Amino acid sequence: GSVILFLYYFIQEFFWNKTLGKIVTGTIVVSEKDQKPSITELIMRTACRFIPLEAFSFAFMKDGFHDIFSKTKVIENKK
């Protein structure tokens, strides 16, 4: 299950800069410089999703651990 979840996030964000949730919210993931994230950034971003209680990081800060550690951010999709 973990491999499938990893591939779900990585593949969608690699090819389209968004997951199904980002399609619904009209957002995309970009690097800190507002460019397409590198493979390394996306691997780190996806791996950080497996940190225990990572989802609760949003309760204490604007960006979650997976954004902070991977140096990525989520922005509004202007297309």
PyMOL CGO cylinders between C-alpha atoms (Angstrom):
from pymol import cmd
from pymol.cgo import CYLINDER

trace = [
    CYLINDER, 0.00, 0.00, 0.00, 2.81, 2.42, 0.81, 0.3, 1, 1, 1, 1, 1, 1,
    CYLINDER, 2.81, 2.42, 0.81, 4.43, 1.90, -2.59, 0.3, 1, 1, 1, 1, 1, 1,
    CYLINDER, 4.43, 1.90, -2.59, 1.14, 2.61, -4.36, 0.3, 1, 1, 1, 1, 1, 1,
    CYLINDER, 1.14, 2.61, -4.36, 0.60, 5.75, -2.28, 0.3, 1, 1, 1, 1, 1, 1,
    CYLINDER, 0.60, 5.75, -2.28, 4.16, 6.93, -2.98, 0.3, 1, 1, 1, 1, 1, 1,
    CYLINDER, 4.16, 6.93, -2.98, 3.70, 6.36, -6.72, 0.3, 1, 1, 1, 1, 1, 1,
    CYLINDER, 3.70, 6.36, -6.72, 0.29, 8.09, -6.68, 0.3, 1, 1, 1, 1, 1, 1,
    CYLINDER, 0.29, 8.09, -6.68, 1.74, 11.34, -5.35, 0.3, 1, 1, 1, 1, 1, 1,
    CYLINDER, 1.74, 11.34, -5.35, 5.06, 11.21, -7.17, 0.3, 1, 1, 1, 1, 1, 1,
    CYLINDER, 5.06, 11.21, -7.17, 3.75, 10.37, -10.65, 0.3, 1, 1, 1, 1, 1, 1,
    CYLINDER, 3.75, 10.37, -10.65, 0.91, 12.90, -10.62, 0.3, 1, 1, 1, 1, 1, 1,
    CYLINDER, 0.91, 12.90, -10.62, 3.06, 15.72, -9.25, 0.3, 1, 1, 1, 1, 1, 1,
    CYLINDER, 3.06, 15.72, -9.25, 5.93, 14.85, -11.62, 0.3, 1, 1, 1, 1, 1, 1,
    CYLINDER, 5.93, 14.85, -11.62, 3.82, 14.91, -14.79, 0.3, 1, 1, 1, 1, 1, 1,
    CYLINDER, 3.82, 14.91, -14.79, 1.09, 17.42, -13.96, 0.3, 1, 1, 1, 1, 1, 1,
    CYLINDER, 1.09, 17.42, -13.96, 2.28, 19.30, -10.81, 0.3, 1, 1, 1, 1, 1, 1,
    CYLINDER, 2.28, 19.30, -10.81, -0.97, 18.29, -9.14, 0.3, 1, 1, 1, 1, 1, 1,
    CYLINDER, -0.97, 18.29, -9.14, -2.89, 15.43, -7.60, 0.3, 1, 1, 1, 1, 1, 1,
    CYLINDER, -2.89, 15.43, -7.60, -6.64, 14.87, -7.73, 0.3, 1, 1, 1, 1, 1, 1,
    CYLINDER, -6.64, 14.87, -7.73, -7.00, 16.99, -4.56, 0.3, 1, 1, 1, 1, 1, 1,
    CYLINDER, -7.00, 16.99, -4.56, -5.14, 19.86, -6.18, 0.3, 1, 1, 1, 1, 1, 1,
    CYLINDER, -5.14, 19.86, -6.18, -7.39, 19.64, -9.24, 0.3, 1, 1, 1, 1, 1, 1,
    CYLINDER, -7.39, 19.64, -9.24, -10.40, 20.08, -6.95, 0.3, 1, 1, 1, 1, 1, 1,
    CYLINDER, -10.40, 20.08, -6.95, -8.82, 23.03, -5.12, 0.3, 1, 1, 1, 1, 1, 1,
    CYLINDER, -8.82, 23.03, -5.12, -7.36, 24.62, -8.28, 0.3, 1, 1, 1, 1, 1, 1,
    CYLINDER, -7.36, 24.62, -8.28, -3.77, 24.49, -7.01, 0.3, 1, 1, 1, 1, 1, 1,
    CYLINDER, -3.77, 24.49, -7.01, -0.41, 23.12, -8.16, 0.3, 1, 1, 1, 1, 1, 1,
    CYLINDER, -0.41, 23.12, -8.16, 2.90, 22.29, -6.51, 0.3, 1, 1, 1, 1, 1, 1,
    CYLINDER, 2.90, 22.29, -6.51, 5.97, 24.32, -7.48, 0.3, 1, 1, 1, 1, 1, 1,
    CYLINDER, 5.97, 24.32, -7.48, 9.52, 24.80, -6.24, 0.3, 1, 1, 1, 1, 1, 1,
    CYLINDER, 9.52, 24.80, -6.24, 10.37, 27.74, -3.96, 0.3, 1, 1, 1, 1, 1, 1,
    CYLINDER, 10.37, 27.74, -3.96, 11.32, 29.61, -7.16, 0.3, 1, 1, 1, 1, 1, 1,
    CYLINDER, 11.32, 29.61, -7.16, 7.85, 29.02, -8.70, 0.3, 1, 1, 1, 1, 1, 1,
    CYLINDER, 7.85, 29.02, -8.70, 9.22, 26.51, -11.20, 0.3, 1, 1, 1, 1, 1, 1,
    CYLINDER, 9.22, 26.51, -11.20, 8.43, 22.86, -11.84, 0.3, 1, 1, 1, 1, 1, 1,
    CYLINDER, 8.43, 22.86, -11.84, 9.87, 20.90, -8.89, 0.3, 1, 1, 1, 1, 1, 1,
    CYLINDER, 9.87, 20.90, -8.89, 12.92, 18.74, -9.57, 0.3, 1, 1, 1, 1, 1, 1,
    CYLINDER, 12.92, 18.74, -9.57, 12.79, 14.97, -9.23, 0.3, 1, 1, 1, 1, 1, 1,
    CYLINDER, 12.79, 14.97, -9.23, 14.77, 15.26, -5.99, 0.3, 1, 1, 1, 1, 1, 1,
    CYLINDER, 14.77, 15.26, -5.99, 12.30, 17.76, -4.56, 0.3, 1, 1, 1, 1, 1, 1,
    CYLINDER, 12.30, 17.76, -4.56, 9.36, 15.56, -5.51, 0.3, 1, 1, 1, 1, 1, 1,
    CYLINDER, 9.36, 15.56, -5.51, 10.94, 12.43, -4.03, 0.3, 1, 1, 1, 1, 1, 1,
    CYLINDER, 10.94, 12.43, -4.03, 11.59, 14.31, -0.79, 0.3, 1, 1, 1, 1, 1, 1,
    CYLINDER, 11.59, 14.31, -0.79, 8.07, 15.80, -0.80, 0.3, 1, 1, 1, 1, 1, 1,
    CYLINDER, 8.07, 15.80, -0.80, 6.49, 12.41, -1.32, 0.3, 1, 1, 1, 1, 1, 1,
    CYLINDER, 6.49, 12.41, -1.32, 8.71, 10.63, 1.22, 0.3, 1, 1, 1, 1, 1, 1,
    CYLINDER, 8.71, 10.63, 1.22, 7.89, 13.25, 3.86, 0.3, 1, 1, 1, 1, 1, 1,
    CYLINDER, 7.89, 13.25, 3.86, 4.22, 12.35, 3.61, 0.3, 1, 1, 1, 1, 1, 1,
    CYLINDER, 4.22, 12.35, 3.61, 5.12, 9.16, 5.48, 0.3, 1, 1, 1, 1, 1, 1,
    CYLINDER, 5.12, 9.16, 5.48, 6.39, 11.02, 8.57, 0.3, 1, 1, 1, 1, 1, 1,
    CYLINDER, 6.39, 11.02, 8.57, 4.11, 9.97, 11.44, 0.3, 1, 1, 1, 1, 1, 1,
    CYLINDER, 4.11, 9.97, 11.44, 1.47, 12.63, 12.14, 0.3, 1, 1, 1, 1, 1, 1,
    CYLINDER, 1.47, 12.63, 12.14, 2.72, 14.73, 9.21, 0.3, 1, 1, 1, 1, 1, 1,
    CYLINDER, 2.72, 14.73, 9.21, -0.84, 15.78, 8.40, 0.3, 1, 1, 1, 1, 1, 1,
    CYLINDER, -0.84, 15.78, 8.40, -1.04, 17.56, 11.77, 0.3, 1, 1, 1, 1, 1, 1,
    CYLINDER, -1.04, 17.56, 11.77, 1.91, 19.81, 10.86, 0.3, 1, 1, 1, 1, 1, 1,
    CYLINDER, 1.91, 19.81, 10.86, -0.63, 22.09, 9.18, 0.3, 1, 1, 1, 1, 1, 1,
    CYLINDER, -0.63, 22.09, 9.18, -2.20, 22.75, 12.57, 0.3, 1, 1, 1, 1, 1, 1,
    CYLINDER, -2.20, 22.75, 12.57, 0.94, 24.53, 13.73, 0.3, 1, 1, 1, 1, 1, 1,
    CYLINDER, 0.94, 24.53, 13.73, 2.31, 26.13, 10.56, 0.3, 1, 1, 1, 1, 1, 1,
    CYLINDER, 2.31, 26.13, 10.56, 1.18, 27.37, 7.14, 0.3, 1, 1, 1, 1, 1, 1,
    CYLINDER, 1.18, 27.37, 7.14, 3.05, 24.70, 5.17, 0.3, 1, 1, 1, 1, 1, 1,
    CYLINDER, 3.05, 24.70, 5.17, 3.28, 21.04, 6.05, 0.3, 1, 1, 1, 1, 1, 1,
    CYLINDER, 3.28, 21.04, 6.05, 6.50, 19.15, 6.65, 0.3, 1, 1, 1, 1, 1, 1,
    CYLINDER, 6.50, 19.15, 6.65, 6.39, 17.79, 3.09, 0.3, 1, 1, 1, 1, 1, 1,
    CYLINDER, 6.39, 17.79, 3.09, 6.55, 21.36, 1.73, 0.3, 1, 1, 1, 1, 1, 1,
    CYLINDER, 6.55, 21.36, 1.73, 9.15, 22.65, 4.19, 0.3, 1, 1, 1, 1, 1, 1,
    CYLINDER, 9.15, 22.65, 4.19, 11.63, 19.77, 3.89, 0.3, 1, 1, 1, 1, 1, 1,
    CYLINDER, 11.63, 19.77, 3.89, 11.30, 19.48, 0.09, 0.3, 1, 1, 1, 1, 1, 1,
    CYLINDER, 11.30, 19.48, 0.09, 11.49, 23.26, -0.49, 0.3, 1, 1, 1, 1, 1, 1,
    CYLINDER, 11.49, 23.26, -0.49, 8.23, 23.26, -2.43, 0.3, 1, 1, 1, 1, 1, 1,
    CYLINDER, 8.23, 23.26, -2.43, 4.96, 25.11, -2.07, 0.3, 1, 1, 1, 1, 1, 1,
    CYLINDER, 4.96, 25.11, -2.07, 1.39, 24.94, -3.27, 0.3, 1, 1, 1, 1, 1, 1,
    CYLINDER, 1.39, 24.94, -3.27, 0.01, 27.88, -5.22, 0.3, 1, 1, 1, 1, 1, 1,
    CYLINDER, 0.01, 27.88, -5.22, -3.17, 28.74, -7.10, 0.3, 1, 1, 1, 1, 1, 1,
    CYLINDER, -3.17, 28.74, -7.10, -3.17, 27.36, -10.63, 0.3, 1, 1, 1, 1, 1, 1,
    CYLINDER, -3.17, 27.36, -10.63, -3.56, 30.42, -12.85, 0.3, 1, 1, 1, 1, 1, 1,
    CYLINDER, -3.56, 30.42, -12.85, -4.14, 28.50, -16.08, 0.3, 1, 1, 1, 1, 1, 1,
]
cmd.load_cgo(trace, "trace")
